[in-house]
Amino acid sequence: MLSRRLHLTSALAVIAACMGCRKPSPEHGAALFVKDCAGCHVQRPGQKSYVPSLTGYFDRKPKPTERQTRRIISYGGQYMPPFTKRLSSDDIDDLIAYLHTSGRHVEE
């Protein structure tokens, strides 16, 4: 009986420890960018844009933090809508991972 409890407790500890083990996917972030961000944040030839391009986002000076970026994606900005109801926390992690690739399309 004690052995069974020990195994169960160990298994639960491993599961709890791995809850934060997910590695963000820049590939999935790229797909989310195309679906949810590119309509505004990709400038097309001849098109005047009032929103910034996100290419090289994390190379900017001053460098944005991931926390600031998560807040902007989640709650929106002056002209940007909030995405908390559209994107999960994992989706936002993936989008941030994509932005770390300088916003270039990720090859698989």
PEKA-V718048 format. One line per field, one symbol per residue. ss: DSSP state (h for helix, s for strand, l for the rest). phi: phi as a letter, one per 20 degrees, with the letter a starting at -180 (. if undefined). burial: I if it has 16 or more other C-alpha atoms within 10 Angstrom, else O. A space follows every 10 residues. Layout:
BEGIN
ss: ???
phi: ???
burial: ???
END
This chain:
BEGIN
ss: lhhhhhhhhh hhhhhhhhhh lllllhhhhh hhhhhhhhhh hlllllllll llllllhhhl lllllhhhhh hhhhhlllll llllllllhh hhhhhhhhhl llllllll
phi: .fffffffff fffffffegd efegdfffff ffgffddfgd edeegmdedd dffdfmgeef dfffefffff ffffdnbgde ffdfeedfff ffgfffffff emmefeee
burial: OOOOOOOOOO OOOOOOOOOO OOOIIIIIII IIIOOOIOOO IIIOOOOOOO OOOIIOIIOO OOOOOOOOII IIIIOOOOOO OOIIOOIOOO IIIIIIIIII IOIOIOOO
END
